Amino acid sequence: MKLEAGFRIGDREVFPLEGRIAGPGGSLRIEPKAMAVLIDLARHAPALRTREEIVQVVWPRGFVTDDALTRCIGQLRKALGDDARAPACLETIPRRGYRLLQEVREAASGQVLQQPAEPTTESLIVLPFQNLSAAAEDYVADGLTELLILRLAGLKNIRTISRTTAMQFKGTATSLGEIATKTGVSWVVEGSVLQHADRMQVVVQLIDARTDAHVWAADYVRDLQELLPLQNEIAMRVASAIRLQLGAELDPVRPAPVLAPQVMRDYLHGRQLISQRTVSILSDARCRFEAVTAAAPDYAAGWASLAECEMLLAHYSAPRPERLLADCEGHIDRALTLHPDLGIGLSTRGAVRFFFNGDWDGAAADLERALNLLPSYTMAMLSMANVCAVQRDFAEATAWIEQALLVDPLDVGVNMNHGDHLILQRRYEEAVSALRRGLEIAPGHRPSQLRSCWALALDGQATAATALLASIGPAGDADLQWHEFAALVAGAAGDARTASAHYQTLQHLAAGHSVPAWMMARAAAAAAKVDSAIAWLETAARQRSSSMPFLFLTPAFDALHAHARFLDLGGSLPRPPGCEA
């Protein structure tokens, strides 16, 4: 097969000798190594190629940096017009490798050289259950939706779309066809809940989104306290209904407990609140789970949910983080003692080990177990991406982020995480694009807007970055985050004077507000105040800031790499290139 002479992939024509890929939107040139990667994938399509196999062919002498292949894959995605959130051409499979999904044709004759690959995984979405009750207990319907999504996240050979994306369709008139187009799903679970006191009727059905055919439906009448066993039963029936066509399997679970009606309400309400990710709402959720664990001390998921709240509160810099983490670790131990294979417990412990304990191997082991139990659990995927990133395994980090995007394509937070990781990998142009895609989902999402400013400045687009920052403007006189990013933008543009002014504003605001030490450190570093930046980082380390694992990856601190005092803060973190011990 003379691929070097040229070939076609889908609607793209590849010119290897020219280093060019042409498509409907024009031509893009790619570097020679990226072209060599594409040729290797095309030669073996539709088979999967491991990273090791590709590296051996493209870099036979072994002189390759950790992120060289990741950068090549990023170039190819752009040139092929592919999207990691819904790959149609180039698929990434975590812990395995890459493969082409489109057929490969000879350029001149159009002869098919390789057939397109079969999709690796089909996907399913659980739409928010409708609340048909007169009482305003929406959290019962929402809680049932979340519990069912979490249970179906354990499906093997099928991807379950996460709660955040599913909730985008709550209360909308979006058709099944539109939902399938936006999320790429093949299967839809939808239902309704009608309550009367502590009695409820649950109607649920499974629909093939490609044909609009109703594959299975059921009507249940249960007491509220029987909701946990019911969601297990529904999940097993859904798995059975699609098993013959997809080979979908769902591991059996231990019998679910029967909780008193008020305890069930507290648990459902807490699970609804925990997804909203603000300190005040998480504190409310924590109170709900404390009530659950007090009333049902043998319910492992109650302890795991309480620990998850406490971990998130510490991550979001809530007051008294040391106390929160001590409580969190005790509650995780309680949950996993009761249920050693509880996926959300393992995922939370993995996150704690990563963010706060510097235990990379322990975190990876917990997260791998969690993902074996819950293959579609977004939080575990994002945590695994973080573990890989700090170990400078950028290809695996990117692969996990891309999997999270497939499971949660309409979550602006996951898209923002994608941009964050690209910034950490110094892939600034791609970071700008990723953050822009997130803002298409939520145009006013302020954290993504501010990150876009920094990514533009890091990419050398200082004028565009400054203009965007000015258009966003501070939200009031005490907008700490805006002044931090204003300093970062100015620092990336080489304007230390402006960066220093914003750092001084933060110092002034710190007198009346709780300003995270990590935020102060980044602003000080942007203002070229080395000693102040390191001093703030020492404070962040004492406070067990969850940002410390990213110390050596953060572009704001690049100028500090020559300082031993800074390097000592990294502990067991892999040191930056050129700074190895």
FENBELPE-V65509 format. One line per field, one symbol per residue. ss: DSSP state (~ for helix, > for strand, _ for the rest). psi: psi as a letter, one per 30 degrees, with the letter a starting at -180 (. if undefined). burial: + if it has 16 or more other C-alpha atoms within 10 Angstrom, else -. A space follows every 50 residues. Layout:
# FENBELPE-V65509
ss = ???
psi = ???
burial = ???
This chain:
# FENBELPE-V65509
ss = __~~~_>>>__>>>>~~~_>>>>__>>>>__~~~~~~~~~~~~~____>> ~~~~~~~~_________~~~~~~~~~~~~~___~~~___>>>>___>>>> ___>>>_____>>>_______>>>>>___>>______~~~~~~~~~~~~~ ~~___>_>>>__~~~~~~~______~~~~~~~~___>>>>>>>>>>__>> >>>>>>>>____>>>>>>>>>>>~~~~~~~~~~~~~~~~~~~~~~~__>_ __________~~~~~~~~~~~~~~____~~~~~~~~~~~~~~~~~____~ ~~~~~~~~~~~~~~~_____~~~~~~~~~~~~~~~~~~____~~~~~~~~ ~~~~~____~~~~~~~~~~~~~~____~~~~~~~~~~~~~___~~~~~~~ ~~~~~~~____~~~~~~~~~~~~~___~~~~~~~~~~~~~~____~~~~~ ~~~~~~~~___~~~~~~~~~~~_______~~~~~~~~~~~~~___~~~~~ ~~~~~~~~~~______~~~~~~~~~~___~~~~~~~~~~~~~_____~~~ ____~~~~~~___~~~~~_____________
psi = jifffklkjbgkkkieffhkkkaegakkklleeeeeeeeeeeegkglkkl eeeeeeeeiffgiklegeeeeeeeeeeeefhlkffikfejkkjkgdbllk flkklkeefgkkeklllkkekllkkjlkkkjglekhiffeeeeeeeeeee efffkkgkkjkleeeeffgkglgkleeeeeeefglfkkklalkkkjbgkl kkkklkkjfefgkjekllkkjllefgeeeeeeeeeeeeeeffeeefgkkj klllkkljkkeeeeeeeeeeeeefffhleeeeeeeeeefeeeeefifgje feeeeeeeeeeeeeeghllheeeeeeeeeeeeeeefeeifhjefeeeeee eeeeeffgieeeeeeeeeeefeeifgjeeeeeeeeeeeefggifeeeeee eeeeeefifgjeeeeeeeeeeeeeggieeeeeeeeeeefeeifgjeeeee eeeeeeefggieeeeeeeeeeelkilfhieeeeefeeeeeeffgifeeee eeeeeeeefffgljkkeeeeeeeeeeggieeeeeeeeeeeeeghkffefg effkffgeffffkeeeefffbgkkllkfgk.
burial = --+--+++++-+++++--+++++----+++-++++++++++++-++++++ +--++--++-------+-+++++++++-++++++++++++++++--++++ +++++++-----++-++-----+++++++++++----+++++++++++++ +++++++++++++++++--------+--++--+++++++++++++----+ +++++++++------++-----++++++-+++-+++++++++-----+++ -------++++-++++++++++++----+-++++++-++++++--+--++ ++++++++++++++++++--+--++-+++-++++++-++--+++++++++ ++++++-+++-+++-++++++-++++++++++++++++++-+++++++++ ++++++++++++++++++++++++++++++++-++++++-------++++ +++++++++-++--++-++--------+-+++++++++++++++++-+++ ++++-++-++----+++++++++++++++++++++++++++-++++++++ +++++++--++----++-++--+++------
